Amino acid sequence: MHVKKDSGSIYYPLPAPSAGGWLFRHNNEQRRNAQQRRNA
């Protein structure tokens, strides 16, 4: 994955499909964490 360093430690994935993939993984993490809290 191509990564552009900008504004200190903030990383923006490039190209756009990579950014979409990051958001998809992030949303999956959020959903999995929510399910674990419900099951707990």
Secondary structure as the mmCIF struct_conf table of DSSP 4:
data_model
#
loop_
_struct_conf.conf_type_id
_struct_conf.id
_struct_conf.beg_label_comp_id
_struct_conf.beg_label_asym_id
_struct_conf.beg_label_seq_id
_struct_conf.end_label_comp_id
_struct_conf.end_label_asym_id
_struct_conf.end_label_seq_id
STRN STRN1 HIS A 2 ASP A 6
TURN_TY1_P TURN_TY1_P1 SER A 7 SER A 9
STRN STRN2 ILE A 10 LEU A 14
BEND BEND1 PRO A 15 PRO A 15
HELX_RH_AL_P HELX_RH_AL_P1 ALA A 16 ASN A 39
#
